[in-house]
Amino acid sequence: MTQSRPTLAQMATEVLNCADGRAKTALSRAHAAAWRAARAGKAPEIAIGSAAPPLHPARPDQPALLHPREVPKRKPGSPQGRIALLHAVAHIELNAVDLHWDIIARFTHVPMPLGFYDDWVKSADEESKHFNLMCDCLESLDSHYGALPAHAGMWRAAEDTKDDLMGRLAVVPMVLEARGLDVTPGMIAIFRKAGMQQAIDALEEIYAEEVGHVAYGAKWFNFLCGRDNLDPKAEFHALVQTYFHGALKPPFNEEKRADAGLPPDFYWPLADGEAPAYAR
């Protein structure tokens, strides 16, 4: 008897249940390639299906996961500080891999166009590449992912929004990933000052592709608001105030946020400090 082809939701859950970072991202990239081939008509169709994703994704024994206040602070001007920064980005990217597969597996009960799945599979594939780029940078410096402790709170947004697709879109791509657009240029400057071309190239690639991930969040958030006849700005403000813990922190990369479909009047009213007149 031939074994039935796994559904996309099952493939997503398989990634979530894989603990090792390099193995997780290899599986992620293989599943993304299979989905693309099926969508292009070069392989049998893959159904969306349904699955029971874990509340928390599998994780390797290392790094040790600490409360944010307990993660040691290292100055980025030192070699150790630059390694710590690369390690922190690797940890963010690994969480992003799981976040994008989780949104695929967890919300199959919400009817969505196939383009929704195309976008998040593509995002998961790119985040997998980003994790490996950071691991390559760490290994070139005689370090590795897991060598330092990491932030334990990164999955909190996923847990808080496990029953709310619009909340997930608001908080993960439109707040957390948008924050990456704000801070990545400063990180690139740190490695440029140190003459570390491998890290510069990796971070520039990440920066370019993260705009698309934020844009997918904005696109599908607005799609759901339109389908339910909701005001996107008011809904975004309400969901962020419900699920995000604390105010948004300027300065904001307004140009890249605009490229991703996030206008200033979405985020400035939720920020610490006075909004400029055009954002009110």
QUICORRA-V193010 format. One record per run of one state. SS is the DSSP state (h for helix, s for strand, l for the rest). FROM is the first residue (numbers start at 0). TO is the last residue. If there is no record, write none. Layout:
ss-><SS:SS>
from-><FROM:FROM>
to-><TO:TO>
//
This chain:
ss-><l:h:l:h:l:s:l:h:l:h:l:h:l:s:h:l:h:l:h:l:h:l:s:l:h:l:h:s:l:h:l>
from-><0:7:16:20:39:64:66:67:70:78:106:113:140:149:151:160:164:193:196:227:231:243:247:248:253:259:263:270:271:276:279>
to-><6:15:19:38:63:65:66:69:77:105:112:139:148:150:159:163:192:195:226:230:242:246:247:252:258:262:269:270:275:278:279>
//
